[in-house]
Amino acid sequence: MLTAMIKATWTVLTTVVYTIVICIPLILVAPFSPQGRATYRLGRTWAWLLMKTNRVRMQVEGLERVLYNRSYVFIANHASNLDPPAVALALKNQLRFVGKRSLAQVPLFGWAVRLARMILIDRDDSKGARQILEGAIAELKGGISACFFAEGTRSIDGRLQRFKKGGVMLALKAGLPIVPVTILNSHTLLPKNALRIKAGIMRIIVGEPIETDGYGEQDRDLLNERVRSVIGRNLELYGSA
């Protein structure tokens, strides 16, 4: 019990330190990085430090299926707070993560997230969320991509939940390919509501891009289910059913 508390304290303490160390230069650099490239690199450094310190290793498969200089809408499953840093490290594309607006209220971190041009939406304001997503379309070019965690909230046991349609709708409006991303084992290393990050291996599987040419808004359910089925199949084959 004492060992677990010490390890949880270590995780919290190092995360806070890394956030302060990285966020301050990020805030200073942001005005000189209009496309957010420099701020995103700093964010990836934060993710690397977090994973390295807590001895989380990553295995990435299928990265050759996407081009680093092409824009996509990546859609992933979500079972842990480790998922965003893992995806940021796994993918070479600069990402605009779509997250809840309440993140902006976290001291220092929230300011850095906004300056890094992440897409923050209010889940209780569907009209406002659509407007924010549509406003983000213009920036999704030259390899800058969006990343959605389609379940909206973290799964407790790693089992796949119902997918929200925001990611598919953005891809259709932007005319961008959708890339299913399967995240395995994150819920065992950092379960929902846990503080301690356990050492271990996370596996990221990058799926084949799904072109949206020829599809319209009326096909959103079909595309959403297609993405979910790819991720669900990988979970069944390689880990969490």
C-alpha positions in Angstrom: 0.0 0.0 0.0 2.8 2.4 1.0 4.7 1.5 -2.2 1.7 2.3 -4.4 1.2 5.7 -2.6 4.9 6.5 -3.2 4.6 5.6 -6.9 1.4 7.6 -7.3 3.1 10.6 -5.6 6.0 10.2 -8.0 3.7 10.3 -11.0 1.9 13.3 -9.8 5.0 15.2 -8.8 6.9 14.6 -12.0 3.9 15.4 -14.2 3.5 18.7 -12.4 7.2 19.5 -12.7 7.2 18.6 -16.5 4.1 20.7 -17.0 5.7 23.8 -15.5 9.1 23.3 -17.2 7.5 22.8 -20.7 4.5 25.1 -20.5 6.4 28.3 -19.6 8.6 28.2 -22.8 5.6 27.1 -24.8 3.7 30.2 -23.7 6.7 32.3 -24.6 7.3 30.7 -28.0 3.6 30.6 -29.1 3.4 34.2 -30.4 6.2 33.4 -32.8 4.7 30.1 -34.0 1.4 31.0 -35.8 0.8 27.5 -37.1 1.7 26.0 -33.7 4.6 23.8 -35.0 7.1 24.9 -32.3 4.5 24.7 -29.5 3.5 21.2 -30.7 7.2 20.0 -30.6 7.4 21.3 -27.0 4.2 19.4 -26.2 5.7 16.2 -27.7 8.7 16.7 -25.4 6.4 16.8 -22.4 4.8 13.6 -23.6 8.2 11.9 -24.0 9.3 13.0 -20.6 6.1 11.6 -19.1 6.4 8.2 -20.8 10.1 7.9 -20.2 10.0 8.7 -16.5 7.2 6.3 -15.9 8.8 3.5 -18.0 6.0 3.3 -20.5 7.3 1.9 -23.8 5.4 2.1 -27.1 5.1 -0.3 -30.1 3.7 1.5 -33.2 2.4 -0.4 -36.2 1.1 0.8 -39.5 2.9 4.2 -39.5 3.9 3.7 -43.1 0.2 4.0 -44.1 0.1 7.7 -43.5 2.2 10.6 -45.0 3.6 13.1 -42.5 3.0 16.0 -44.8 -0.6 15.1 -45.6 -3.6 16.1 -43.4 -6.0 13.5 -42.0 -8.6 13.2 -39.3 -7.3 10.5 -36.9 -10.0 8.8 -34.8 -9.0 6.7 -31.8 -10.5 4.8 -28.9 -10.0 6.2 -25.4 -9.4 4.4 -22.1 -6.7 6.4 -20.3 -5.2 9.9 -19.9 -2.1 8.3 -21.4 -3.8 8.1 -24.8 -3.2 11.7 -26.0 0.6 11.7 -25.2 1.0 8.3 -26.7 -0.7 9.3 -30.0 1.3 12.5 -30.1 4.5 10.5 -29.9 3.3 7.7 -32.2 2.3 9.9 -35.1 4.6 12.1 -37.1 1.8 14.5 -38.2 1.2 17.7 -36.2 -2.0 17.2 -34.4 -4.9 19.4 -33.3 -6.4 17.3 -30.5 -10.1 17.8 -29.9 -10.8 18.0 -26.2 -13.3 19.3 -23.7 -13.3 23.0 -23.0 -12.8 22.5 -19.3 -9.2 21.7 -19.9 -8.6 25.4 -20.6 -9.4 26.1 -16.9 -6.4 24.0 -15.6 -3.8 26.5 -14.3 -0.9 27.0 -16.8 -1.7 23.8 -18.7 -4.9 25.2 -20.0 -3.2 28.3 -21.2 -0.6 26.2 -23.0 -3.3 24.0 -24.6 -5.0 27.0 -26.0 -1.8 28.6 -27.3 -0.9 25.2 -28.9 -4.1 25.6 -30.9 -5.8 22.5 -29.7 -9.5 22.4 -30.5 -11.6 22.8 -27.3 -15.3 22.3 -27.4 -18.2 22.3 -24.9 -19.9 18.9 -25.1 -23.1 20.4 -23.8 -23.3 23.0 -26.6 -23.6 21.0 -29.8 -24.2 24.0 -32.0 -21.2 25.9 -30.6 -19.0 22.7 -30.9 -20.0 22.4 -34.6 -19.0 26.0 -35.2 -15.6 25.6 -33.5 -14.9 22.4 -35.5 -15.9 24.1 -38.8 -13.7 27.0 -37.9 -10.8 24.7 -37.5 -11.0 23.2 -41.0 -9.0 26.0 -42.6 -5.9 25.1 -40.5 -6.0 21.4 -41.4 -3.5 21.5 -44.3 0.2 20.8 -44.9 0.2 17.8 -42.6 -1.7 19.5 -39.7 -4.3 17.0 -38.7 -7.2 16.6 -36.3 -7.3 13.9 -33.6 -10.6 12.7 -32.0 -11.2 10.3 -29.2 -14.5 9.2 -30.6 -16.0 7.7 -27.4 -15.9 11.2 -25.8 -14.9 9.9 -22.4 -12.5 7.2 -21.1 -13.6 3.6 -21.0 -13.1 2.1 -17.5 -12.1 -1.4 -18.7 -10.8 -0.7 -22.2 -14.0 -2.0 -23.8 -15.1 0.0 -26.8 -18.0 2.4 -26.2 -20.4 4.1 -28.6 -18.7 6.5 -31.0 -19.7 10.1 -31.4 -19.9 11.5 -34.9 -17.9 14.7 -34.6 -14.7 13.3 -36.1 -16.5 11.8 -39.2 -18.4 15.0 -39.7 -15.3 17.1 -39.6 -13.6 14.7 -42.1 -16.5 15.0 -44.5 -16.7 18.8 -44.3 -12.9 19.1 -44.7 -12.7 16.5 -47.4 -9.9 14.7 -45.5 -9.2 10.9 -45.1 -10.1 9.3 -41.8 -7.5 7.1 -40.1 -8.6 4.7 -37.4 -6.1 4.5 -34.6 -6.3 1.6 -32.1 -4.7 2.1 -28.7 -4.1 -1.1 -26.6 -3.2 -1.5 -23.0 -3.4 2.1 -21.8 -6.2 1.3 -19.4 -4.1 -1.2 -17.5 -1.2 1.3 -17.2 -3.3 4.2 -16.1 -6.9 3.3 -15.4 -9.6 6.0 -15.2 -9.5 7.9 -11.9 -6.0 6.4 -11.0 -3.0 8.6 -10.2 -0.2 6.1 -10.6 1.2 5.2 -14.0 2.4 1.6 -14.2 5.4 0.6 -16.2 4.6 -1.4 -19.3 4.0 -1.4 -23.1 1.3 0.5 -25.0 0.6 -0.6 -28.6 -0.6 1.8 -31.2 -2.0 0.4 -34.5 -2.5 2.9 -37.3 -5.1 1.7 -39.8 -5.5 2.2 -43.5 -6.8 5.7 -44.4 -10.5 5.8 -45.4 -11.0 8.3 -48.2 -14.1 10.4 -47.8 -14.4 11.4 -51.5 -17.8 10.4 -52.8 -19.3 10.4 -49.3 -21.7 13.0 -48.0 -23.2 14.0 -44.7 -25.9 11.3 -45.2 -23.1 8.7 -44.9 -21.9 9.7 -41.5 -23.4 6.7 -39.7 -21.9 4.3 -42.2 -18.4 5.9 -42.0 -18.6 6.1 -38.2 -19.4 2.4 -37.9 -16.7 1.5 -40.4 -14.1 3.3 -38.3 -15.4 1.7 -35.1 -15.4 -1.8 -36.6 -11.7 -1.5 -37.5 -10.8 -0.4 -34.0 -13.1 -3.0 -32.4 -11.6 -5.8 -34.5 -8.1 -4.8 -33.5 -9.1 -4.7 -29.8 -10.5 -8.2 -30.2 -7.5 -9.6 -32.0 -4.7 -8.0 -30.0 -6.0 -7.2 -26.6 -9.1 -5.7 -25.0 -12.4 -7.1 -26.4 
